[in-house]
Amino acid sequence: MKGLNAMLEPGMTVRNPAAPDWGLGQVQSRIGARITVNFEHAGKVVINGLEVELEPVFGEDS
């Protein structure tokens, strides 16, 4: 698994730099490389953590 994705836990706020129009998302679960995130504008999305590096958001926009 790539970098920071291994640190993601349910409840954390993230953004997908490859899809900024999705808005902020809240991590629902992480099982291995499968990360389920509920995004503001895209709804619930299952991310392959081996292919997409999510960016944690700490405070600034959440």
Buried (B, 14 or more C-beta within 10 A) or exposed (E): BEEBBEEBEEEBBBBBEEBEEBEBBBBBEBEEBEBBBEBEEBEEBEBEBEEBBBEBBEEEEE
